[in-house]
Amino acid sequence: MDSFVIEGGNPLIGTIEVASAKNAVLPIIAATILTDEEVIINKVPNISDVDKMLKILSLMGAKAMREEDKVIINTSNISRLEIPSDIAKEIRSSIFMLGPLLAKYKKARVAYPGGCDIGSRPIDLHLAGLSELGVNINEDYGFIDCDAKNMHSGVVHLDFPSVGATENLLMSAVFLKGKTTILNSAKEPEIVDLADFINSLGGKVYGAGTSTITIEGVDRLSGAEYTPIPDRIIAGTYLIGAAMTRGKVRLENAKFEDVYALLSKLRSAGCNIDYDANSIYIENSKRLLACPSIETQPYPGFPTDLQAQILAMQTISDGISVITENLFETRFKHVPELLKMGAKVTTKDRMAIVRGVSRLHGAEIVASDLRGGAGLVLAGLVAKGQTIVRNVSYIDRGYERLEDSLSCLGADIKRV
């Protein structure tokens, strides 16, 4: 597997454009199943998770091809209503195919999804919601068989505002006669983007971004050309990297409102931040102050996908920080690797206590998941000497050639 070799100590300086959001693109790719007409998605990052979603569509009989940063999809000839288990086990987002398949074809067979090992991430909420809408579900031998011939509109209340369950239920209800309401829905910007995409095809989805989403059934959807929102997690990673390295970075194609929970932490740590509608500027010239308390929460709270990165920042900040991970129970797997670099972190259950040190030192470390891997790279950028990050295929799931982006900002990082 590829590795990153990093020589720490260089500040990140410059301007970089943020790519479209991985967590917006993947459900949008799944939603193309809902229409028989061609869909063009712009500014699609060249990452492994996207490749796997397109492969799933192709194996099901759809036409899915990439032209530079565009993806062109036509799902009119889908003939296989089963998501292959070998790919489903590699990518959790494969479960997004379930809702569109049930909406369009009234049946589906899917394997339990995999992805990064950051916790159990059960799909019970997906299945419970679909069951409330009349879907007959049979779980057997690692597969989920769904029959939606009696599926109907109705009201679904989610016990927790799950992003994936909200998106799957939203897509499953697009063609149901009448009105379907999702209560306690997740509010993430990627859900708003999915709703905007479906509406661009002729759907009628209202209330995305609030706790109540309403879907009025339509007969069919058309094709469209669509550009997803920028990736708030990539933006957050660059912002934290600039803060840690005492750099000056301007992000283009970045929405400040989507990362405001992070911006407030960075400001309290001592960073200078400015922004407008489409860009964010950050500057830091001194040692950061520790953030006393950070808790991951559903949007608009602090995102779990930035927890590893901001934990890395706390390892070199002045003071003590307590980080509580409320969403996933095993999302501190990067901590033992940070300890190899001289970090002082104590973990218990879902809490990490970080005592900042003046500087980390280079080490050979291993990424075990996507966001944890990104956090280790950021640690390497500020460490004294050389850091080698193994298993960067995890990082490739969500960042397109991260080493190239960081190199453009002045980092000494290369892939080997």
C-alpha positions in Angstrom: 0.0 0.0 0.0 1.1 3.6 -0.6 2.5 5.8 2.1 3.0 9.5 2.7 6.5 10.7 3.6 6.3 14.1 5.4 9.1 16.4 6.5 7.5 18.6 9.1 7.9 22.3 9.8 6.6 24.1 6.7 3.7 26.5 7.1 0.7 26.1 4.8 0.5 29.3 2.7 -1.6 30.0 -0.4 -5.0 29.6 -2.0 -6.7 26.3 -2.8 -10.2 25.4 -4.2 -12.3 23.0 -2.2 -13.7 20.0 -4.2 -17.4 18.9 -4.2 -18.4 17.1 -1.0 -17.9 13.3 -0.9 -20.8 13.0 1.4 -23.0 14.9 -1.1 -21.8 13.2 -4.2 -22.3 9.6 -3.0 -26.1 9.8 -2.3 -26.6 11.9 -5.4 -25.0 9.1 -7.5 -27.4 6.7 -5.8 -30.3 9.0 -6.6 -29.6 8.8 -10.3 -31.4 5.4 -10.2 -34.6 7.4 -9.8 -34.6 8.7 -13.4 -34.3 7.0 -16.8 -32.7 10.1 -18.3 -29.0 11.1 -18.4 -27.6 12.9 -15.4 -24.3 14.9 -15.4 -22.7 15.6 -12.1 -20.0 18.3 -12.1 -16.8 18.7 -10.0 -16.8 15.1 -8.8 -13.7 14.3 -6.8 -11.5 11.5 -8.1 -11.6 9.4 -5.0 -12.0 5.7 -4.4 -15.4 5.9 -2.8 -16.8 7.5 -6.0 -15.2 4.9 -8.1 -16.8 2.1 -6.1 -20.3 3.7 -6.3 -20.0 4.0 -10.1 -18.8 0.4 -10.2 -21.9 -0.7 -8.3 -24.1 1.1 -10.9 -22.2 -0.5 -13.8 -22.6 -4.0 -12.3 -26.3 -3.3 -12.0 -26.5 -2.5 -15.7 -26.3 1.3 -15.7 -23.9 3.4 -17.8 -21.6 5.3 -15.6 -18.5 7.1 -16.9 -16.1 9.8 -15.9 -14.9 12.6 -18.1 -12.3 14.6 -16.2 -14.2 16.1 -13.2 -17.6 15.2 -14.6 -19.6 12.0 -14.1 -22.2 11.0 -16.7 -24.8 8.4 -15.6 -27.7 6.8 -17.3 -29.6 4.1 -15.2 -32.4 3.4 -17.7 -31.1 -0.2 -18.3 -30.7 -1.4 -14.8 -31.4 -5.1 -14.7 -29.8 -6.3 -11.5 -31.5 -5.2 -8.3 -28.8 -6.6 -6.0 -25.8 -4.7 -4.6 -22.8 -7.0 -4.9 -21.6 -8.0 -1.4 -17.9 -7.7 -2.2 -18.2 -4.0 -2.9 -20.9 -3.3 -0.3 -18.5 -4.5 2.3 -15.9 -2.0 1.2 -18.1 1.1 1.2 -20.9 2.1 3.6 -22.5 4.4 1.1 -23.6 1.4 -0.9 -26.7 1.3 1.4 -27.9 4.6 -0.3 -28.8 2.4 -3.3 -31.6 0.8 -1.2 -34.0 3.7 -1.2 -33.9 4.5 -4.9 -34.2 0.8 -5.9 -37.3 0.4 -3.8 -38.8 3.6 -5.1 -38.2 2.7 -8.8 -38.4 -1.1 -8.9 -40.2 -2.0 -5.6 -37.6 -4.6 -4.6 -33.9 -4.8 -3.7 -31.3 -7.1 -2.2 -28.4 -5.5 -0.5 -25.5 -6.8 1.6 -24.7 -5.2 4.9 -22.5 -2.2 4.2 -18.9 -1.8 5.3 -16.5 1.1 5.2 -14.1 2.5 7.9 -14.1 0.8 11.2 -15.2 3.7 13.4 -18.1 2.0 15.2 -21.1 -0.2 14.7 -23.1 2.3 12.6 -26.2 0.1 12.4 -28.7 0.5 9.7 -31.6 -0.3 11.9 -33.0 3.2 11.5 -33.1 2.8 7.7 -34.9 -0.5 7.9 -37.3 0.7 10.7 -38.3 3.7 8.6 -38.8 1.7 5.5 -40.9 -0.8 7.4 -43.2 2.1 8.6 -43.8 2.9 4.9 -44.9 -0.6 4.2 -41.7 -2.3 3.0 -41.4 -6.0 3.9 -37.9 -6.7 5.1 -36.2 -10.1 5.4 -32.7 -10.3 6.8 -30.8 -13.5 6.1 -27.2 -14.7 5.7 -25.8 -11.2 5.6 -28.2 -9.9 3.0 -31.3 -7.7 3.3 -34.2 -8.6 1.0 -36.8 -5.8 0.6 -40.2 -6.0 -1.0 -41.9 -2.7 -1.6 -44.9 -3.7 -3.6 -47.1 -2.5 -0.8 -45.1 0.6 0.0 -47.1 3.7 0.8 -46.7 7.3 1.9 -46.9 8.1 5.6 -45.1 9.6 8.6 -41.8 8.3 9.9 -40.2 9.4 13.1 -36.5 8.8 13.5 -35.3 7.9 17.0 -32.0 9.7 16.1 -31.4 12.2 13.3 -29.3 9.8 11.2 -28.0 11.3 8.0 -28.0 8.0 6.1 -31.5 7.0 7.2 -32.9 10.5 6.4 -31.4 10.3 2.9 -32.6 6.7 2.2 -36.1 7.5 3.3 -36.2 10.7 1.4 -35.2 8.9 -1.9 -37.6 5.9 -1.2 -40.6 8.3 -1.0 -40.1 10.3 -4.2 -42.7 8.3 -6.2 -45.2 7.5 -3.4 -48.7 8.8 -3.9 -49.5 11.5 -1.4 -47.3 13.1 1.2 -44.5 11.4 3.2 -43.1 13.2 6.3 -39.8 12.4 8.0 -39.8 13.7 11.6 -36.5 14.3 13.6 -34.6 14.2 10.3 -31.0 15.1 10.1 -30.1 18.7 9.0 -26.7 18.3 7.4 -25.9 20.4 4.3 -25.5 17.3 2.3 -29.2 16.4 2.9 -30.2 19.8 1.6 -28.0 19.2 -1.5 -29.6 15.8 -2.1 -33.1 17.4 -1.9 -32.0 20.2 -4.3 -30.7 17.6 -6.7 -33.9 15.6 -6.7 -35.9 18.8 -7.1 -33.8 19.7 -10.1 -35.0 16.4 -11.7 -38.6 17.4 -11.0 -39.1 16.0 -7.5 -41.0 17.7 -4.7 -39.0 17.7 -1.5 -39.5 20.4 1.1 -38.0 21.2 4.5 -34.5 19.8 3.9 -32.1 21.3 6.5 -34.9 21.3 9.2 -36.1 18.6 11.5 -39.1 17.9 9.3 -38.8 16.9 5.7 -41.9 16.5 3.5 -41.9 14.6 0.2 -44.8 14.9 -2.2 -44.9 12.0 -4.7 -44.4 12.6 -8.4 -44.9 10.3 -11.3 -41.4 10.5 -12.9 -38.2 12.4 -12.8 -36.2 13.9 -15.7 -32.4 14.3 -16.3 -30.3 17.3 -15.2 -26.8 18.7 -14.9 -25.9 19.4 -11.3 -23.0 20.7 -9.2 -22.8 19.4 -5.6 -21.9 21.6 -2.7 -18.2 22.0 -1.6 -16.8 19.6 0.9 -17.0 21.1 4.4 -14.8 18.3 5.9 -12.0 18.9 3.4 -12.3 22.7 4.0 -12.1 22.0 7.8 -9.0 19.8 7.3 -7.2 22.6 5.4 -8.3 25.2 8.0 -7.0 23.1 10.9 -3.8 22.4 8.9 -3.2 26.1 8.4 -3.8 26.8 12.1 -1.4 24.1 13.2 1.4 25.1 10.9 1.1 28.8 11.6 0.1 29.5 8.0 -2.0 31.7 5.8 -4.6 30.0 3.6 -7.5 31.1 1.6 -10.1 28.5 0.6 -12.1 29.2 -2.5 -15.5 27.4 -3.1 -16.0 27.2 0.7 -19.2 27.9 2.6 -18.5 29.4 6.0 -21.9 28.6 7.4 -21.2 24.9 6.8 -18.1 24.9 9.0 -19.1 27.6 11.5 -18.8 25.2 14.5 -15.1 24.7 13.6 -14.5 28.4 12.9 -15.7 29.3 16.4 -13.1 26.9 17.9 -10.3 28.2 15.7 -11.1 31.7 16.6 -11.0 30.8 20.3 -7.7 29.1 19.7 -6.2 32.4 18.5 -6.6 32.3 14.7 -7.6 35.3 12.6 -10.5 34.3 10.3 -12.4 36.2 7.6 -14.9 35.0 5.1 -17.4 35.9 2.4 -20.1 34.0 0.6 -17.7 31.7 -1.3 -14.3 31.8 0.5 -12.7 31.6 3.9 -9.3 33.0 5.0 -7.4 31.9 8.0 -4.1 33.1 9.5 -2.2 32.1 12.5 1.3 33.2 13.6 1.6 31.8 17.2 1.1 28.8 19.3 -2.6 27.9 19.5 -4.6 27.9 22.7 -6.3 24.7 23.7 -10.0 24.4 23.2 -11.2 23.3 26.7 -14.1 21.3 25.5 -15.1 19.8 22.2 -18.1 17.5 21.7 -19.2 16.0 18.4 -22.8 16.5 17.6 -25.2 16.2 14.6 -25.2 19.3 12.4 -25.0 22.2 13.2 -22.9 20.9 16.1 -19.2 20.1 15.8 -18.8 17.3 13.1 -17.5 13.9 14.0 -15.6 13.9 10.7 -13.4 16.7 12.0 -12.8 15.2 15.4 -9.5 13.4 14.5 -8.1 16.5 12.9 -8.9 18.9 15.7 -7.6 16.3 18.2 -4.3 16.4 16.4 -4.4 20.2 16.7 -4.9 20.0 20.5 -1.8 17.9 20.8 0.3 21.0 20.1 -2.0 23.6 21.7 -1.2 25.4 25.0 -3.4 23.8 27.7 -5.7 20.9 28.2 -8.6 19.9 26.0 -11.4 17.4 26.6 -12.8 15.9 23.5 -16.0 13.9 23.6 -17.1 11.7 20.7 -20.8 11.3 20.9 -21.5 9.6 17.5 -19.1 6.7 17.0 -17.8 4.5 19.8 -14.4 3.6 18.3 -13.3 6.8 16.7 -10.0 7.3 18.7 -8.0 4.7 16.8 -5.6 7.4 15.6 -4.6 8.2 19.2 -2.1 5.4 19.7 -0.3 6.6 16.6 -0.2 10.2 17.9 1.4 8.8 21.1 4.3 7.5 19.0 4.9 11.1 18.0 5.1 12.4 21.5 1.5 13.4 22.0 0.0 13.2 25.5 -3.5 11.8 25.2 -5.6 9.7 27.6 -8.7 8.0 26.3 -11.6 6.4 28.2 -14.7 5.2 26.4 -15.8 8.1 24.3 -13.6 10.8 25.9 -10.1 11.9 25.2 -8.1 14.2 27.4 -5.3 16.0 25.5 -2.4 17.8 27.2 -0.7 20.0 24.6 3.1 19.6 24.0 5.4 22.2 22.5 6.1 20.0 19.5 5.6 16.5 18.1 8.4 14.4 16.6 8.3 12.3 13.5 7.5 8.6 13.5 6.3 5.8 11.4 2.5 5.6 11.9 -0.5 3.8 10.4 -3.9 5.2 9.3 -6.8 2.9 10.2 -9.6 5.0 8.8 -10.3 8.0 6.6 -10.5 10.9 9.0 -8.1 9.5 11.5 -5.6 9.2 8.7 -6.1 12.9 7.8 -5.5 13.8 11.4 -2.2 11.9 11.3 -1.1 13.7 8.2 -1.8 17.1 9.9 0.3 15.9 12.9 3.1 15.0 10.5 3.1 18.5 9.0 4.1 20.0 12.4 6.3 17.2 13.7 10.1 17.6 13.9 11.8 15.4 11.4 10.3 12.8 9.1 6.9 11.2 9.5 5.8 8.2 7.4 2.0 7.5 7.2 1.1 4.0 6.1 -2.2 2.8 4.6 -3.1 6.0 2.9 -5.7 4.2 0.8 -8.0 5.0 3.7 -7.3 8.7 3.1 -7.8 8.3 -0.7 -11.4 7.4 0.1 -12.2 11.0 0.9 -9.4 13.2 -0.3 -8.3 13.5 -4.0 -4.4 13.4 -4.0 -4.2 15.0 -0.6 -0.4 15.2 -1.0 -0.7 17.3 -4.1 -3.1 19.7 -2.4 -0.9 20.2 0.6 2.3 20.5 -1.6 0.6 23.3 -3.4 0.4 25.1 -0.1 4.0 24.5 0.7 4.0 21.2 2.6 6.9 18.8 2.1 4.9 15.6 1.5 5.2 12.9 -1.1 3.6 9.6 -1.9 5.7 6.5 -2.1 
